[in-house]
Amino acid sequence: MMFAMLGEAWRAMGANRLRTFLTMLGMVIGVGAVVLMMSIGQGAQYAIRQSIEAMGSNLFILLSGHTSSGGVRSGSGGAHTLTVSDAEAIAELPGVQAVAPIHPGNAQIVYGPNNWNTAVIGTTPSYLDARSWSVTAGSPFTDSDVRSATRVALIGVTAAQNLFGDEDPVGKTIRIRQSPFVVLGTLGVKGQGMDGRDQDDTILIPLTTAQRQVFGSQFPGSVRMMMVQTTTQEIMPAVEKSMTGLLRQRHRIREGMDNDFFLRNLTAVADSAAESTRVMSMLLGAIASVSLLVGGIGIMNIMLVSVTERTREIGIRMAIGARERDILMQFLLEAIIISVVGCFIGLLLGIGGALLVEALTDTMVIVTASSVLVAFGVAATVGIFFGYYPARKAARLDPIEALRYQ
């Protein structure tokens, strides 16, 4: 019985191919738009998550304060208000997992005939722990290297490619501002940071080596910034309060005076960016869903026209024994077929469009099973919902009046 109804519904739609196609077009565009927009949104969310993971988890960045001279104020990091002893004190606070003092700068790196300008970061071994940064080849430098101000380095992938090409950098000697450094290891790939900077275009050296031999330091033991990692994200507000209180006490800052340092919660910034991207993804999906609504209204309008045109046919069917539910099912099946077929075509167009966007714009798109299921489910629901009223109207026609209809 059901197969007979499906065949009848298919033939009825085939009798008006152009009208059926135009009715289906709204669903095709709607589903294609939903899949495309959700794929772009999912790609953006994935890129943000990758940036957060590459940055490290549960991180604070602590910057030294600014200076003021003759009315001219420097930005954060202009004053030498943070020291290595501050980092050691912060490491003793409850909830702090790792503290990495940092003395950064840029330098021209030379290896043989090649040279490359890159970021050089003087830090301690705990920097790798705080950033969740692995050493893929060779070995990291140690606390002993920091105490001895040894000329050793860890090199990022981008810097290594520009200096060494396909050659293995481990064990080779590079020159940083004319000083020789032995490359101990190669850092794992981090990719682009949230600020758009290539994190792999980096060289790490011991903190004391950077302070004494590469960049120098006006005040012994001072650092420009620190990275502080907590044990969990939930404890970060308490650790922030403890760090602020500790540094104000150590720097002898009186009540009412401004801090001589800046504390930034990187995890909160990253979470805010991720939430913004998630909302954007939902908004894109919601906007695209309007097309499905328009497509559903189009189905209802065309089905109402079809019911009017086939009133006499409906009367004949009822006269020879067709029940109300048979008429209802026939017209409902037509609406469902239009929705389902349009949905499949829309899925193909949406997926193809997503792949095309990725190829042409280098924008990451991710077509997930959930987005396909949501688009398909919504399309089917819209088709049933908007097809039900015309089908019910057809089923409730009076057979006598229907037979008289001209």
C-alpha positions as CSV (number, residue, x, y, z in Angstrom):
1,M,0.0,0.0,0.0
2,M,2.8,2.4,1.0
3,F,4.8,1.7,-2.2
4,A,1.7,2.3,-4.3
5,M,1.2,5.7,-2.6
6,L,4.9,6.6,-3.1
7,G,4.6,5.7,-6.8
8,E,1.4,7.8,-7.1
9,A,3.0,10.7,-5.4
10,W,6.1,10.4,-7.7
11,R,3.9,10.4,-10.8
12,A,1.9,13.4,-9.6
13,M,5.1,15.4,-9.1
14,G,6.4,14.2,-12.5
15,A,3.4,15.6,-14.2
16,N,4.5,19.1,-13.2
17,R,8.3,18.8,-13.3
18,L,9.1,22.5,-13.5
19,R,6.8,23.4,-10.6
20,T,8.2,20.5,-8.5
21,F,11.7,21.7,-9.2
22,L,11.0,25.3,-8.2
23,T,9.3,24.1,-5.0
24,M,12.3,21.9,-4.3
25,L,14.7,24.8,-5.0
26,G,13.9,26.6,-1.7
27,M,14.8,23.5,0.2
28,V,18.0,22.9,-1.8
29,I,19.2,26.5,-1.1
30,G,18.2,26.3,2.5
31,V,20.0,23.0,3.3
32,G,23.1,24.0,1.2
33,A,23.3,27.3,3.1
34,V,23.0,25.6,6.5
35,V,25.7,23.1,5.7
36,L,28.0,25.7,4.3
37,M,27.6,28.2,7.1
38,M,27.9,25.5,9.9
39,S,31.0,24.1,8.2
40,I,32.7,27.6,8.2
41,G,31.7,28.1,11.8
42,Q,33.0,24.7,12.8
43,G,36.3,25.4,11.0
44,A,36.6,28.7,12.9
45,Q,36.0,27.0,16.2
46,Y,38.5,24.3,15.5
47,A,41.2,26.9,14.6
48,I,40.5,28.7,17.8
49,R,40.8,25.5,19.8
50,Q,44.1,24.7,18.1
51,S,45.4,28.2,19.0
52,I,44.3,27.7,22.6
53,E,46.0,24.3,22.8
54,A,49.2,25.6,21.2
55,M,49.3,28.5,23.7
56,G,49.1,26.3,26.7
57,S,46.5,25.8,29.4
58,N,45.7,27.7,32.6
59,L,48.2,30.5,31.8
60,F,48.8,33.9,33.2
61,I,51.2,36.4,31.6
62,L,52.9,38.8,34.0
63,L,54.4,41.9,32.5
64,S,56.7,44.5,34.2
65,G,55.4,48.0,34.6
66,H,55.9,51.2,32.7
67,T,58.2,54.2,33.1
68,S,57.4,57.9,33.0
69,S,60.0,60.6,32.2
70,G,59.3,64.2,31.2
71,G,55.6,63.4,30.6
72,V,56.5,60.5,28.3
73,R,55.2,57.1,29.4
74,S,56.5,53.8,28.1
75,G,54.2,50.9,27.6
76,S,54.1,47.7,29.7
77,G,57.5,46.1,30.0
78,G,59.2,49.5,29.9
79,A,60.3,49.4,33.6
80,H,62.4,46.7,35.3
81,T,60.0,45.8,38.1
82,L,60.0,42.0,37.8
83,T,62.9,39.8,38.9
84,V,63.9,36.1,38.9
85,S,63.4,36.2,42.7
86,D,59.8,37.2,42.1
87,A,59.3,34.2,39.9
88,E,60.8,31.9,42.6
89,A,58.4,33.4,45.2
90,I,55.4,32.9,42.9
91,A,56.4,29.3,42.3
92,E,55.8,28.7,46.0
93,L,52.2,29.8,46.0
94,P,49.5,27.1,46.3
95,G,48.0,26.2,42.9
96,V,51.0,27.3,40.9
97,Q,52.4,24.5,38.7
98,A,55.1,26.3,36.7
99,V,56.6,29.7,36.5
100,A,58.9,30.7,33.6
101,P,60.7,34.1,33.7
102,I,61.3,35.4,30.2
103,H,63.8,37.9,28.7
104,P,62.8,38.2,25.0
105,G,64.2,40.0,22.0
106,N,65.0,39.6,18.3
107,A,68.3,38.8,16.7
108,Q,69.9,37.9,13.4
109,I,70.8,34.2,13.4
110,V,73.6,32.9,11.1
111,Y,74.4,29.4,10.1
112,G,77.0,29.0,7.3
113,P,75.8,31.1,4.3
114,N,72.3,31.4,5.7
115,N,70.9,34.0,8.1
116,W,67.4,34.7,9.5
117,N,66.0,37.2,11.9
118,T,63.8,35.6,14.5
119,A,62.5,35.9,18.1
120,V,65.0,34.8,20.7
121,I,63.6,34.0,24.1
122,G,65.7,33.7,27.2
123,T,63.9,31.5,29.7
124,T,64.1,28.5,32.0
125,P,63.2,24.8,31.4
126,S,59.8,25.4,33.0
127,Y,58.8,27.5,29.9
128,L,58.4,24.2,28.0
129,D,56.1,22.9,30.8
130,A,54.0,26.0,31.0
131,R,53.6,26.2,27.2
132,S,53.1,22.4,26.9
133,W,55.9,22.5,24.3
134,S,57.7,19.3,23.4
135,V,61.2,18.7,22.1
136,T,60.8,16.4,19.1
137,A,64.6,15.9,18.4
138,G,67.6,16.2,20.7
139,S,67.1,17.3,24.3
140,P,66.1,20.5,26.2
141,F,68.5,22.6,28.2
142,T,68.5,22.2,31.9
143,D,68.6,24.3,35.1
144,S,72.4,23.7,35.1
145,D,72.6,25.4,31.7
146,V,70.7,28.4,33.2
147,R,73.0,28.6,36.2
148,S,76.1,28.4,34.0
149,A,74.8,30.7,31.3
150,T,75.6,28.0,28.7
151,R,75.5,28.9,25.0
152,V,72.9,26.3,24.0
153,A,69.6,26.7,22.1
154,L,66.4,25.0,21.1
155,I,65.1,26.0,17.7
156,G,61.6,26.2,16.3
157,V,60.6,24.5,13.1
158,T,60.2,27.7,11.0
159,A,63.6,29.1,12.1
160,A,65.2,25.7,11.5
161,Q,63.8,25.4,7.9
162,N,65.1,28.9,7.0
163,L,68.6,28.3,8.5
164,F,69.2,24.6,7.9
165,G,66.7,23.5,5.1
166,D,66.6,19.7,5.1
167,E,69.7,19.4,7.3
168,D,69.3,18.1,10.9
169,P,70.0,21.2,13.2
170,V,70.7,19.1,16.3
171,G,74.4,19.5,17.3
172,K,75.1,22.2,14.8
173,T,76.5,25.6,15.8
174,I,74.7,28.8,15.0
175,R,75.7,32.4,15.8
176,I,73.4,34.7,17.7
177,R,74.7,38.3,17.6
178,Q,78.1,36.9,16.7
179,S,78.1,34.5,19.7
180,P,78.3,30.7,18.9
181,F,75.4,28.6,20.3
182,V,75.0,24.8,20.0
183,V,71.5,23.6,19.0
184,L,70.5,21.0,21.6
185,G,67.1,20.2,20.1
186,T,64.2,21.0,17.8
187,L,60.9,22.2,19.2
188,G,57.6,20.6,18.3
189,V,55.2,22.4,15.9
190,K,53.0,25.0,17.5
191,G,51.6,26.9,14.5
192,Q,50.0,30.3,14.4
193,G,49.2,32.0,17.7
194,M,46.0,33.9,18.5
195,D,47.8,37.1,17.6
196,G,48.6,35.7,14.2
197,R,52.4,35.3,14.9
198,D,54.2,32.2,13.9
199,Q,55.1,30.6,17.2
200,D,57.6,28.2,15.4
201,D,59.7,31.2,14.3
202,T,61.5,31.1,17.7
203,I,64.7,30.2,19.4
204,L,64.9,29.4,23.1
205,I,68.1,30.0,25.1
206,P,68.9,29.9,28.8
207,L,67.6,33.0,30.7
208,T,71.0,34.0,32.1
209,T,72.7,33.6,28.7
210,A,70.2,36.1,27.2
211,Q,70.6,38.5,30.1
212,R,74.4,38.5,30.2
213,Q,75.6,37.7,26.7
214,V,72.9,38.4,24.1
215,F,70.5,41.3,25.1
216,G,72.1,42.5,28.3
217,S,70.2,43.8,31.3
218,Q,70.5,47.1,33.1
219,F,69.4,45.6,36.4
220,P,70.9,42.1,37.2
221,G,68.2,39.5,37.7
222,S,65.4,41.6,36.1
223,V,63.1,40.1,33.5
224,R,60.5,41.7,31.2
225,M,57.8,39.1,31.7
226,M,56.8,35.8,33.2
227,M,54.4,33.0,32.3
228,V,52.6,31.3,35.2
229,Q,50.7,28.1,34.9
230,T,48.2,26.9,37.5
231,T,47.2,23.4,38.3
232,T,43.6,23.8,37.2
233,Q,41.5,26.5,35.5
234,E,39.1,26.7,38.4
235,I,41.8,27.8,40.8
236,M,43.0,30.7,38.5
237,P,41.0,33.5,40.2
238,A,42.4,32.5,43.6
239,V,46.0,32.3,42.2
240,E,45.6,35.7,40.5
241,K,44.6,37.3,43.8
242,S,47.5,35.6,45.6
243,M,50.0,36.7,43.0
244,T,48.8,40.3,43.1
245,G,49.0,40.4,46.9
246,L,52.5,38.8,46.9
247,L,54.0,41.1,44.3
248,R,52.5,44.2,46.0
249,Q,54.1,43.1,49.2
250,R,57.5,42.3,47.7
251,H,57.5,45.6,45.7
252,R,56.4,47.5,48.8
253,I,53.4,49.1,47.0
254,R,51.3,51.0,49.6
255,E,47.5,50.9,49.8
256,G,45.9,53.0,47.1
257,M,48.9,53.0,44.8
258,D,48.8,51.4,41.3
259,N,50.5,48.1,40.6
260,D,54.0,48.3,39.0
261,F,53.1,45.2,37.0
262,F,50.4,44.0,34.6
263,L,48.7,40.6,35.0
264,R,46.8,39.0,32.1
265,N,44.7,35.9,32.2
266,L,45.4,34.3,28.8
267,T,43.0,31.5,29.3
268,A,40.1,33.9,29.9
269,V,41.0,35.7,26.7
270,A,41.2,32.4,24.8
271,D,37.9,31.2,26.2
272,S,36.3,34.5,25.3
273,A,37.5,34.2,21.7
274,A,36.2,30.6,21.6
275,E,32.8,31.6,22.9
276,S,32.6,34.4,20.4
277,T,33.4,32.0,17.6
278,R,30.8,29.5,18.9
279,V,28.1,32.3,19.0
280,M,29.1,33.3,15.5
281,S,28.8,29.7,14.3
282,M,25.3,29.5,15.8
283,L,24.3,32.8,14.3
284,L,25.5,31.7,10.8
285,G,23.4,28.5,11.2
286,A,20.4,30.5,12.3
287,I,20.6,32.9,9.4
288,A,20.9,30.1,7.0
289,S,18.0,28.3,8.6
290,V,15.7,31.2,7.5
291,S,16.2,29.8,3.9
292,L,14.7,26.5,5.1
293,L,11.7,28.4,6.5
294,V,11.2,30.1,3.2
295,G,11.5,26.8,1.4
296,G,8.9,25.3,3.7
297,I,6.5,28.1,3.0
298,G,7.1,27.5,-0.7
299,I,6.2,23.9,-0.3
300,M,3.0,24.8,1.5
301,N,1.9,27.3,-1.2
302,I,2.6,24.9,-4.1
303,M,0.8,22.0,-2.3
304,L,-2.2,24.2,-1.7
305,V,-2.3,25.0,-5.4
306,S,-1.9,21.3,-6.2
307,V,-4.9,20.5,-3.9
308,T,-7.0,23.1,-5.6
309,E,-6.1,21.8,-9.1
310,R,-6.7,18.2,-8.1
311,T,-10.0,18.7,-6.2
312,R,-12.0,16.7,-8.7
313,E,-9.4,13.9,-8.7
314,I,-9.6,13.8,-4.9
315,G,-13.4,13.5,-5.1
316,I,-13.2,10.6,-7.5
317,R,-10.8,8.8,-5.2
318,M,-13.1,9.3,-2.2
319,A,-16.1,8.1,-4.3
320,I,-14.4,4.8,-5.1
321,G,-13.4,4.1,-1.5
322,A,-10.3,6.1,-0.6
323,R,-10.3,7.0,3.1
324,E,-9.5,10.3,4.6
325,R,-6.2,9.1,5.9
326,D,-5.2,7.7,2.4
327,I,-5.7,11.2,0.9
328,L,-3.8,12.7,3.8
329,M,-0.9,10.3,3.4
330,Q,-0.7,10.8,-0.4
331,F,-0.3,14.6,-0.2
332,L,2.0,14.3,2.8
333,L,4.2,11.9,1.0
334,E,4.5,14.4,-1.9
335,A,5.7,17.1,0.5
336,I,8.1,14.7,2.2
337,I,9.6,13.5,-1.1
338,I,10.1,17.1,-2.2
339,S,11.8,17.9,1.1
340,V,14.0,14.8,1.2
341,V,15.2,15.0,-2.4
342,G,15.8,18.7,-2.1
343,C,17.7,18.0,1.1
344,F,20.0,15.5,-0.5
345,I,20.8,17.9,-3.4
346,G,21.3,20.7,-0.9
347,L,23.7,18.5,1.1
348,L,25.8,17.8,-2.0
349,L,25.9,21.5,-2.9
350,G,26.7,22.6,0.7
351,I,29.5,20.1,1.1
352,G,30.9,21.0,-2.4
353,G,30.6,24.7,-1.6
354,A,32.5,24.2,1.7
355,L,35.3,22.4,-0.1
356,L,35.4,25.1,-2.7
357,V,35.6,27.9,-0.1
358,E,38.5,26.0,1.6
359,A,40.3,25.6,-1.7
360,L,39.9,29.2,-2.9
361,T,40.3,31.2,0.3
362,D,42.5,28.9,2.5
363,T,39.8,29.1,5.2
364,M,39.5,26.0,7.3
365,V,36.0,24.4,7.0
366,I,34.9,21.2,8.7
367,V,31.8,19.3,7.5
368,T,30.6,17.4,10.6
369,A,28.1,14.6,10.8
370,S,26.1,16.7,13.3
371,S,25.7,19.6,10.8
372,V,24.6,17.2,8.1
373,L,22.1,15.5,10.5
374,V,20.8,18.8,11.8
375,A,20.3,20.2,8.2
376,F,18.6,17.0,7.1
377,G,16.4,16.7,10.2
378,V,15.3,20.4,10.0
379,A,14.6,20.0,6.3
380,A,12.4,16.9,6.8
381,T,10.6,18.5,9.7
382,V,9.9,21.7,7.7
383,G,8.6,19.6,4.8
384,I,6.3,17.6,7.0
385,F,5.1,20.7,9.0
386,F,4.3,22.8,6.0
387,G,3.0,19.9,4.0
388,Y,0.6,18.8,6.6
389,Y,-1.9,21.6,6.3
390,P,-2.5,21.2,2.5
391,A,-2.7,17.4,2.9
392,R,-5.2,17.8,5.7
393,K,-7.2,20.2,3.7
394,A,-7.3,17.7,0.8
395,A,-8.3,14.9,3.1
396,R,-11.2,16.9,4.5
397,L,-12.8,17.8,1.2
398,D,-16.4,16.8,0.9
399,P,-16.6,14.1,-1.9
400,I,-19.8,15.5,-3.4
401,E,-18.5,19.1,-3.5
402,A,-15.2,17.8,-4.9
403,L,-16.9,15.9,-7.7
404,R,-18.8,19.1,-8.6
405,Y,-15.7,21.2,-8.7
406,Q,-14.8,22.5,-12.2
